Amino acid sequence: MKPILAALLVTTALAAPAFAGDEKITAFNIGLLGGENAQDRLNSNECLRKYAEEALGVPVKLFAPADYNGVIQGLLGGTLDMAWLGASGYAATYLQNPDAVEPVLVKANLDGSYTYHSVGFARKD
């Protein structure tokens, strides 16, 4: 497993009890997004599940919803503990409930900034 993924997982898991107060983690649920079908995503991330389970000492489950909204709703409903989100997925979650999502690791641009730019094109007609 890449060290950055391991660091993200452990950081997220260790930060969770701080946000939960005195509650201990009894399970850890990870939402998976991607271009593969759901079963392929689960199979591709089985090594992550095993690693997380060993590192955290609690059962870890992977969830591969049909679309981004499934992960967003999982975060909003508190049924997911972690997910990799792009800028729009994060924004959609944050706008509905800022407490439902906490960035732990973000990609830095070459200039050191954390901004996101997009350009849209549309036909005149």
N, C-alpha and C positions, 0 to 999 in steps of 0.2 A: 504494500500500500504506500502511496506517496506520503512523505512526511507531512506535507501541508494538509492533506485530508485528515490524517491522524490528529494533528494539532487542532484543527477545526472541531473535530468530533469531541475531543477531550475538553477543549475550552468551553464548548457549548454545554456539555454535560456537567462540568464542574460549576458553571455559572448558574445553571438551573436551580440548584438548592438555595442559592443566595436570593433568587427572586421568589422562591416558594416559601420562604420563612423557615420554620422548623420541620417542614415536611421532607421526608426522605424520598428519593427516587425509587420507585418499585418497578418501573418499566420505562422504556425510551422508544418513542415512535418517530420514524424518519419518513418524510414525504419525498418521493422521487418524481422528478419531471424529466422529460427527454423525448427524443424522436422515435424511440423504439416502442414496440407494443408493451403492454403492462407486464406480461410474463417475462419478456426479454430484459426489461429493466430490473425486475426482481432477481433474475438469474445473474445479471451483470453486477449487481451490487451485493450478492450474497457474502462476498469476502468482507465488505464493509460491515454487514450485519454481525458476522462472527467476530470480527475485530472489536467492534463496539461492545458487544456482549461481554467479551473477555475483559476489556478495559474498564467497563462500568460496573460489572458484576451484577447486572440486572438483565432480564429478558429484553431483547431489542426486536422490534417488528418493523418491516419495511412496507410502505404503502405506495402503490403506483396508480393514482387516480387517472381517469380518462383525459383530464385536461387541467390547466392551471387553476381553474376555479375550484377544483377538488382539493388542491393543496391549500389554497387561500382559505376555503371554508374550514379545513382541518385546523389551520393555525388560529382562525377566529374562534372556533368552537373549543379550542384547547385539547383536541385529540391528537395533534402532532406536536412534537417537541423540537423538531429541526427540519429544515428544508433548504435547498439551494434555490434562491430566487433571483431572477433578473430584476432590472430596475422597475419595470412595469408591474411585475408580480408583487414586489416589495411595496411599491406605492399604493397599489390597490388594497393590500392588506392594511397598511399603515393608515390610509384615509378612512377606513371603516373602524379601526380600533388601534390606536398607536401602541397600546400595551400588548397587543397580540404578536408583535414581531420586534426583534432586536437584532440589528446587524452585528455580527461577531467578526466577520472577515469580509473585506471588500477588496476588489481589484483596484489597484492604483494605476493611473495613467502614467505615461512616460514622464510627464512634467510634475508628478507627485500629487496631482489633484485627484479628487474622487467624483468628479462631475460626470454627467451622462448627457450626451448630445445625440439628437437624431434629426434626420432630414426626411421630409415626406414630399412625394411628388404626386401630382394629380393632373389628369387631363383637364383642359379648360372647359370642355363641354360637360 
